[in-house]
Amino acid sequence: MSGSFTNTVIGLTRYGLALDYSTPGQIKLDVTGSDSSLVWQGATNNTWTVLGPSNWLNAGNPDVFNEGDAVTFDGSASNFNVALTTTVYPASITINGDTNYSITGSGSGHISGGTAITKNGNGTTLLLGGSGGPNDYTGPGQINGGIL
C-alpha cells in the first residue's frame, strides 16, 4: 500500500501525525502529543488567537494557545478584556475568582467546538462572538458562582 496524507489541522494543535506502512496491507496513523492547560495572562496584549502572542502561562512559562488546549481565566492576569480575533476551539474554559472578564470577538472571532465552560467565583464574565457570528460552542456549561 502507498499513498499520501495531507494534514490540514495538525499545525494548529500540539499533536503530530504520521503514517506507518511497516505492516503489509495496512496503513497505521500514529498520533503523538497532548493538549496543555493554560492560564491567561494577557501580558503581551489582549489578543486570544491561535499560535498568537504568548499571552498564556503553561506550567508557569509563557506559551501560545493551540487548538484543543484547556484554558483558565483567573485573577492573576494583567489584562481582563480579551479580544478574540479568530475562531478558537479550546477543550474547556474555566473562569475562576471574583475578577470581571470580557471575552469578546472582533470580526470572525468566536468560541466554537465541543468546549465545556465552567464559571466559579463571584465575578461577571461576558462572552460575545464577533460580527462574523455568535459563539457556537456545544459543550456543557456549569455556573457555580457569579454571572456568565
N, CA, C and O of each residue as an XYZ file, in Angstrom:
592
protein
N       0.842     -1.171      0.000
C       0.000      0.000      0.000
C       0.890      1.238      0.000
O       2.009      1.222      0.513
N       0.383      2.274     -0.569
C       1.097      3.537     -0.555
C       0.076      4.655     -0.603
O      -1.119      4.403     -0.755
N       0.525      5.844     -0.479
C      -0.379      6.981     -0.512
C       0.259      8.154      0.191
O       1.403      8.097      0.640
N      -0.494      9.191      0.271
C      -0.003     10.378      0.962
C      -1.083     10.899      1.884
O      -2.260     10.566      1.749
N      -0.666     11.705      2.801
C      -1.566     12.245      3.811
C      -1.352     13.751      3.868
O      -0.256     14.219      4.175
N      -2.379     14.486      3.578
C      -2.297     15.940      3.650
C      -2.926     16.371      4.956
O      -4.132     16.229      5.157
N      -2.107     16.894      5.833
C      -2.576     17.284      7.156
C      -2.900     18.763      7.161
O      -2.007     19.600      7.027
N      -4.179     19.089      7.315
C      -4.582     20.488      7.293
C      -4.870     21.049      8.680
O      -5.074     22.254      8.825
N      -4.890     20.199      9.698
C      -5.258     20.656     11.037
C      -4.087     20.658     12.002
O      -4.029     21.514     12.886
N      -3.179     19.754     11.865
C      -2.166     19.498     12.877
C      -1.326     20.711     13.236
O      -0.894     20.821     14.383
N      -1.076     21.617     12.319
C      -0.251     22.774     12.610
C      -0.843     23.706     13.638
O      -0.136     24.564     14.166
N      -2.133     23.562     13.942
C      -2.798     24.425     14.911
C      -2.917     23.781     16.285
O      -3.438     24.394     17.217
N      -2.433     22.542     16.416
C      -2.534     21.806     17.677
C      -1.145     21.423     18.173
O      -0.135     21.738     17.544
N      -1.116     20.749     19.297
C       0.137     20.249     19.856
C       0.372     18.785     19.455
O       1.226     18.112     20.032
N      -0.381     18.303     18.476
C      -0.301     16.909     18.060
C       0.538     16.748     16.802
O       0.668     17.666     15.992
N       1.098     15.567     16.665
C       1.803     15.182     15.455
C       1.145     13.944     14.875
O       0.685     13.078     15.620
N       1.096     13.852     13.566
C       0.514     12.702     12.882
C       1.547     12.138     11.919
O       2.288     12.882     11.277
N       1.586     10.813     11.827
C       2.483     10.154     10.885
C       1.819      8.876     10.381
O       1.091      8.215     11.122
N       2.070      8.536      9.127
C       1.568      7.292      8.556
C       2.658      6.233      8.651
O       3.822      6.486      8.341
N       2.252      5.034      9.087
C       3.174      3.904      9.246
C       2.746      2.816      8.254
O       1.643      2.278      8.353
N       3.627      2.498      7.297
C       3.356      1.485      6.278
C       4.091      0.179      6.566
O       4.185     -0.669      5.678
N       4.614     -0.009      7.773
C       5.501     -1.138      8.065
C       4.802     -2.490      8.037
O       5.466     -3.503      7.815
N       3.499     -2.548      8.253
C       2.768     -3.813      8.205
C       2.143     -3.965      6.823
O       1.344     -3.122      6.412
N       2.496     -5.030      6.098
C       1.947     -5.214      4.753
C       0.419     -5.206      4.756
O      -0.214     -5.847      5.595
N      -0.159     -4.477      3.813
C      -1.619     -4.424      3.676
C      -2.305     -3.481      4.648
O      -3.535     -3.431      4.686
N      -1.537     -2.727      5.440
C      -2.140     -1.819      6.417
C      -1.472     -0.448      6.353
O      -0.292     -0.317      6.030
N      -2.249      0.537      6.663
C      -1.708      1.880      6.876
C      -2.162      2.296      8.276
O      -3.356      2.352      8.570
N      -1.191      2.583      9.121
C      -1.471      2.931     10.516
C      -1.219      4.428     10.712
O      -0.207      4.959     10.254
N      -2.140      5.095     11.391
C      -1.976      6.506     11.721
C      -1.464      6.605     13.151
O      -2.151      6.203     14.090
N      -0.258      7.141     13.317
C       0.328      7.345     14.638
C       0.072      8.783     15.070
O       0.424      9.727     14.362
N      -0.541      8.939     16.237
C      -0.839     10.256     16.785
C      -0.003     10.442     18.042
O      -0.042      9.611     18.950
N       0.755     11.534     18.095
C       1.570     11.839     19.265
C       1.207     13.229     19.781
O       0.605     14.028     19.063
N       1.573     13.511     21.022
C       1.337     14.823     21.607
C       0.178     14.826     22.570
O      -0.481     13.807     22.774
N      -0.066     15.971     23.158
C      -1.190     16.141     24.076
C      -1.504     17.631     24.211
O      -0.675     18.490     23.907
N      -2.702     17.908     24.668
C      -3.105     19.288     24.895
C      -2.444     19.815     26.160
O      -1.931     19.045     26.972
N      -2.459     21.128     26.320
C      -1.917     21.759     27.523
C      -3.025     22.474     28.278
O      -4.086     22.774     27.730
N      -2.751     22.738     29.548
C      -3.631     23.551     30.383
C      -2.974     24.913     30.546
O      -1.902     25.028     31.140
N      -3.619     25.937     30.017
C      -3.049     27.284     30.005
C      -3.815     28.215     30.932
O      -5.009     28.033     31.165
N      -3.119     29.210     31.456
C      -3.733     30.257     32.286
C      -3.498     31.596     31.590
O      -2.363     31.938     31.258
N      -4.569     32.345     31.372
C      -4.494     33.640     30.695
C      -3.709     34.644     31.528
O      -3.917     34.764     32.735
N      -2.802     35.365     30.867
C      -2.067     36.456     31.496
C      -2.305     37.775     30.774
O      -2.419     38.820     31.414
N      -2.381     37.736     29.457
C      -2.574     38.964     28.691
C      -1.406     39.919     28.812
O      -1.589     41.131     28.692
N      -0.217     39.407     29.044
C       0.953     40.259     29.282
C       1.454     40.921     28.003
O       1.940     42.051     28.052
N       1.345     40.241     26.850
C       1.814     40.807     25.594
C       0.808     41.818     25.044
O       1.172     42.936     24.680
N      -0.456     41.412     24.990
C      -1.567     42.276     24.587
C      -2.858     41.587     25.020
O      -2.811     40.661     25.830
N      -3.990     42.009     24.509
C      -5.245     41.412     24.947
C      -5.812     40.428     23.926
O      -6.997     40.102     23.994
N      -5.005     39.947     22.985
C      -5.486     39.112     21.885
C      -5.398     37.630     22.203
O      -4.344     37.122     22.586
N      -6.540     36.932     22.035
C      -6.579     35.475     22.111
C      -6.739     34.973     20.678
O      -7.798     35.129     20.069
N      -5.695     34.379     20.158
C      -5.718     33.828     18.819
C      -4.920     32.533     18.820
O      -4.249     32.217     19.803
N      -4.988     31.791     17.741
C      -4.287     30.516     17.634
C      -2.833     30.770     17.238
O      -2.559     31.476     16.268
N      -1.910     30.191     17.995
C      -0.473     30.332     17.767
C      -0.027     31.788     17.807
O       1.000     32.152     17.233
N      -0.812     32.615     18.491
C      -0.539     34.047     18.536
C       0.427     34.424     19.627
O       1.285     33.626     20.004
N       0.300     35.629     20.140
C       1.229     36.100     21.168
C       1.225     35.192     22.399
O       0.252     34.486     22.665
N       2.311     35.224     23.129
C       2.447     34.415     24.352
C       1.700     35.073     25.503
O       2.309     35.548     26.462
N       0.387     35.095     25.399
C      -0.461     35.691     26.431
C      -0.888     34.680     27.488
O      -1.721     34.996     28.338
N      -0.342     33.489     27.451
C      -0.747     32.407     28.344
C       0.458     31.900     29.133
O       1.606     32.068     28.722
N       0.170     31.281     30.268
C       1.189     30.550     31.019
C       0.870     29.063     30.941
O      -0.281     28.650     31.077
N       1.914     28.270     30.720
C       1.816     26.823     30.678
C       2.800     26.314     31.720
O       4.010     26.328     31.492
N       2.294     25.867     32.853
C       3.141     25.439     33.971
C       4.108     26.555     34.379
O       5.266     26.292     34.704
N       3.628     27.794     34.361
C       4.419     28.941     34.789
C       5.279     29.576     33.714
O       5.927     30.593     33.964
N       5.298     28.992     32.512
C       6.128     29.511     31.417
C       5.257     30.127     30.333
O       4.184     29.596     30.044
N       5.685     31.236     29.721
C       4.905     31.849     28.638
C       4.683     30.863     27.489
O       5.577     30.098     27.127
N       3.475     30.900     26.924
C       3.130     29.985     25.841
C       2.052     30.619     24.976
O       1.488     31.655     25.327
N       1.772     29.986     23.840
C       0.703     30.408     22.944
C      -0.430     29.393     23.023
O      -0.229     28.253     23.441
N      -1.617     29.818     22.620
C      -2.770     28.924     22.569
C      -2.711     28.077     21.310
O      -2.465     28.584     20.215
N      -2.941     26.773     21.481
C      -3.114     25.832     20.378
C      -4.527     25.283     20.459
O      -5.070     25.123     21.552
N      -5.130     24.991     19.305
C      -6.466     24.391     19.318
C      -6.457     23.157     20.210
O      -5.521     22.359     20.162
N      -7.491     23.003     21.018
C      -7.610     21.853     21.906
C      -7.032     22.049     23.291
O      -7.194     21.178     24.146
N      -6.364     23.161     23.543
C      -5.852     23.425     24.891
C      -7.007     23.756     25.833
O      -8.014     24.327     25.415
N      -6.857     23.395     27.098
C      -7.789     23.804     28.151
C      -7.311     25.147     28.686
O      -6.123     25.311     28.962
N      -8.216     26.110     28.837
C      -7.806     27.445     29.263
C      -8.518     27.858     30.544
O      -9.668     27.494     30.789
N      -7.788     28.637     31.360
C      -8.325     29.162     32.611
C      -8.110     30.666     32.641
O      -7.043     31.166     32.282
N      -9.139     31.375     33.074
C      -9.060     32.816     33.316
C      -9.256     33.016     34.812
O     -10.248     32.555     35.378
N      -8.300     33.712     35.464
C      -8.402     33.945     36.902
C      -7.923     35.355     37.221
O      -7.725     36.165     36.316
N      -7.739     35.644     38.480
C      -7.349     36.978     38.911
C      -5.881     37.306     38.737
O      -5.463     38.417     39.066
N      -5.079     36.372     38.227
C      -3.642     36.611     38.101
C      -3.258     37.364     36.827
O      -2.092     37.725     36.664
N      -4.193     37.607     35.934
C      -3.899     38.247     34.642
C      -3.583     39.730     34.804
O      -3.916     40.352     35.813
N      -2.935     40.275     33.787
C      -2.696     41.717     33.740
C      -3.691     42.407     32.818
O      -3.705     43.635     32.733
N      -4.530     41.628     32.121
C      -5.493     42.182     31.187
C      -6.768     41.339     31.250
O      -6.733     40.134     31.001
N      -7.883     41.973     31.581
C      -9.148     41.243     31.767
C     -10.133     41.475     30.634
O     -11.256     40.972     30.677
N      -9.723     42.237     29.615
C     -10.529     42.446     28.407
C      -9.850     41.690     27.275
O      -8.835     42.134     26.738
N     -10.417     40.549     26.921
C      -9.794     39.628     25.976
C     -10.475     39.766     24.617
O     -11.702     39.724     24.534
N      -9.689     39.931     23.553
C     -10.214     40.071     22.197
C      -9.959     38.796     21.403
O      -8.815     38.393     21.198
N     -11.044     38.172     20.963
C     -10.946     37.006     20.079
C     -10.873     37.511     18.651
O     -11.801     38.172     18.183
N      -9.781     37.212     17.946
C      -9.633     37.707     16.585
C      -9.815     36.618     15.535
O      -9.740     36.889     14.337
N     -10.052     35.398     15.979
C     -10.279     34.269     15.083
C     -11.152     33.267     15.823
O     -11.418     33.441     17.012
N     -11.595     32.234     15.147
C     -12.351     31.171     15.804
C     -11.388     30.306     16.597
O     -10.365     29.868     16.071
N     -11.709     30.059     17.858
C     -10.878     29.215     18.717
C     -11.687     27.999     19.157
O     -12.903     28.070     19.337
N     -10.978     26.878     19.326
C     -11.583     25.609     19.713
C     -10.892     25.068     20.963
O     -10.169     24.076     20.876
N     -11.094     25.691     22.114
C     -10.471     25.154     23.332
C     -11.191     23.888     23.794
O     -12.380     23.708     23.529
N     -10.463     23.019     24.485
C     -11.081     21.824     25.060
C     -12.071     22.230     26.140
O     -13.159     21.664     26.244
N     -11.683     23.220     26.946
C     -12.553     23.715     28.007
C     -12.125     25.121     28.380
O     -10.990     25.535     28.140
N     -13.066     25.845     28.975
C     -12.796     27.178     29.506
C     -13.254     27.182     30.953
O     -14.399     26.843     31.251
N     -12.346     27.571     31.860
C     -12.687     27.706     33.274
C     -12.416     29.145     33.678
O     -11.339     29.682     33.414
N     -13.400     29.768     34.320
C     -13.264     31.140     34.796
C     -13.367     31.085     36.308
O     -14.411     30.729     36.855
N     -12.272     31.442     36.989
C     -12.196     31.340     38.443
C     -12.072     32.713     39.079
O     -11.462     33.620     38.513
N     -12.649     32.856     40.249
C     -12.406     34.034     41.056
C     -13.459     35.121     40.925
O     -14.510     34.946     40.308
N     -13.126     36.257     41.537
C     -14.049     37.379     41.626
C     -13.770     38.464     40.595
O     -14.410     39.515     40.619
N     -12.839     38.230     39.703
C     -12.471     39.207     38.685
C     -13.501     39.214     37.562
O     -13.994     38.157     37.166
N     -13.827     40.392     37.048
C     -14.724     40.513     35.907
C     -13.918     40.391     34.619
O     -12.869     41.017     34.473
N     -14.414     39.582     33.689
C     -13.770     39.384     32.390
C     -14.731     39.742     31.271
O     -15.941     39.542     31.378
N     -14.172     40.272     30.201
C     -14.896     40.481     28.957
C     -14.110     39.753     27.872
O     -12.981     40.125     27.553
N     -14.719     38.712     27.311
C     -14.087     37.922     26.255
C     -14.953     38.120     25.018
O     -15.989     37.474     24.864
N     -14.522     39.013     24.143
C     -15.362     39.420     23.022
C     -14.659     39.227     21.689
O     -13.453     39.436     21.564
N     -15.440     38.824     20.702
C     -14.922     38.612     19.363
C     -14.899     39.892     18.560
O     -15.731     40.782     18.739
N     -13.922     39.962     17.669
C     -13.904     41.035     16.679
C     -13.793     40.362     15.316
O     -13.056     39.387     15.168
N     -14.511     40.868     14.325
C     -14.536     40.196     13.030
C     -15.127     38.809     13.169
O     -16.247     38.660     13.657
N     -14.390     37.788     12.745
C     -14.886     36.407     12.812
C     -14.592     35.736     14.154
O     -14.902     34.556     14.321
N     -14.013     36.441     15.099
C     -13.604     35.842     16.366
C     -14.762     35.328     17.196
O     -15.692     36.072     17.509
N     -14.703     34.044     17.556
C     -15.695     33.453     18.448
C     -15.190     32.108     18.971
O     -14.174     31.586     18.512
N     -15.932     31.555     19.950
C     -15.599     30.275     20.578
C     -16.465     29.201     19.929
O     -17.678     29.367     19.802
N     -15.836     28.093     19.518
C     -16.566     27.061     18.801
C     -16.150     25.681     19.291
O     -15.254     25.551     20.126
N     -16.802     24.661     18.770
C     -16.461     23.281     19.087
C     -17.190     22.758     20.310
O     -18.167     23.353     20.765
N     -16.716     21.658     20.831
C     -17.342     20.996     21.979
C     -16.872     21.534     23.317
O     -16.845     20.803     24.307
N     -16.505     22.791     23.356
C     -15.957     23.446     24.546
C     -16.918     23.378     25.735
O     -18.095     23.716     25.607
N     -16.417     22.943     26.879
C     -17.158     22.998     28.132
C     -16.730     24.272     28.870
O     -15.546     24.606     28.909
N     -17.697     24.973     29.449
C     -17.384     26.203     30.176
C     -17.834     26.065     31.625
O     -18.972     25.686     31.902
N     -16.914     26.381     32.554
C     -17.214     26.363     33.985
C     -16.920     27.736     34.550
O     -15.834     28.277     34.338
N     -17.875     28.307     35.267
C     -17.722     29.631     35.889
C     -17.760     29.458     37.395
O     -18.751     28.987     37.952
N     -16.650     29.850     38.064
C     -16.538     29.791     39.522
C     -16.276     31.198     40.056
O     -15.759     32.044     39.327
N     -16.619     31.456     41.295
C     -16.341     32.753     41.902
C     -17.453     33.749     41.654
O     -18.436     33.453     40.974
N     -17.281     34.955     42.225
C     -18.338     35.952     42.195
C     -18.263     36.932     41.029
O     -19.155     37.766     40.879
N     -17.235     36.856     40.209
C     -17.065     37.801     39.111
C     -18.106     37.624     38.015
O     -18.834     36.632     37.973
N     -18.153     38.611     37.131
C     -19.033     38.582     35.965
C     -18.178     38.383     34.721
O     -17.140     39.027     34.571
N     -18.607     37.500     33.836
C     -17.897     37.257     32.585
C     -18.849     37.448     31.422
O     -19.937     36.873     31.388
N     -18.422     38.270     30.464
C     -19.163     38.500     29.227
C     -18.484     37.704     28.121
O     -17.290     37.876     27.879
N     -19.235     36.833     27.446
C     -18.748     36.080     26.286
C     -19.552     36.548     25.084
O     -20.766     36.353     25.030
N     -18.883     37.162     24.126
C     -19.585     37.723     22.980
C     -18.812     37.403     21.710
O     -17.629     37.726     21.604
N     -19.481     36.764     20.738
C     -18.856     36.465     19.452
C     -18.746     37.716     18.606
O     -19.426     38.710     18.860
N     -17.889     37.665     17.601
C     -17.673     38.807     16.719
C     -18.776     38.967     15.693
O     -19.753     38.218     15.693
N     -18.612     39.947     14.819
C     -19.626     40.243     13.804
C     -19.760     39.126     12.782
O     -20.760     39.063     12.067
N     -18.766     38.241     12.701
C     -18.829     37.116     11.778
C     -19.725     35.994     12.260
O     -19.982     35.054     11.508
N     -20.207     36.062     13.484
C     -21.106     35.041     14.009
C     -20.981     34.921     15.508
O     -19.955     35.282     16.086
N     -22.028     34.411     16.142
C     -22.010     34.260     17.595
C     -21.131     33.094     18.019
O     -20.731     32.271     17.196
N     -20.835     33.034     19.313
C     -20.187     31.843     19.851
C     -21.105     30.665     19.557
O     -22.314     30.756     19.774
N     -20.553     29.567     19.070
C     -21.388     28.410     18.733
C     -20.856     27.107     19.339
O     -21.045     26.028     18.778
N     -20.190     27.224     20.490
C     -19.709     26.021     21.169
C     -20.905     25.193     21.625
O     -21.981     25.728     21.893
N     -20.703     23.892     21.708
C     -21.811     22.981     22.022
C     -21.608     22.207     23.313
O     -22.445     21.374     23.663
N     -20.529     22.455     24.021
C     -20.243     21.719     25.249
C     -21.124     22.162     26.397
O     -21.871     23.134     26.283
N     -21.031     21.444     27.504
C     -21.836     21.784     28.672
C     -21.349     23.044     29.367
O     -20.181     23.414     29.253
N     -22.238     23.692     30.076
C     -21.887     24.855     30.878
C     -22.276     24.619     32.322
O     -23.322     24.038     32.611
N     -21.418     25.077     33.233
C     -21.711     24.929     34.656
C     -21.372     26.259     35.338
O     -20.228     26.712     35.291
N     -22.359     26.870     35.961
C     -22.162     28.123     36.682
C     -22.245     27.827     38.160
O     -23.322     27.543     38.683
N     -21.090     27.893     38.848
C     -21.017     27.620     40.283
C     -21.019     28.909     41.096
O     -21.112     28.868     42.322
N     -20.919     30.044     40.428
C     -20.930     31.326     41.101
C     -20.746     32.435     40.094
O     -20.223     32.214     39.002
N     -21.176     33.629     40.459
C     -21.023     34.771     39.587
C     -22.029     34.786     38.462
O     -23.063     34.121     38.527
N     -21.721     35.549     37.428
C     -22.622     35.718     36.290
C     -21.849     35.421     35.018
O     -20.725     35.890     34.837
N     -22.459     34.641     34.142
C     -21.887     34.326     32.839
C     -22.878     34.734     31.784
O     -22.617     34.565     30.593
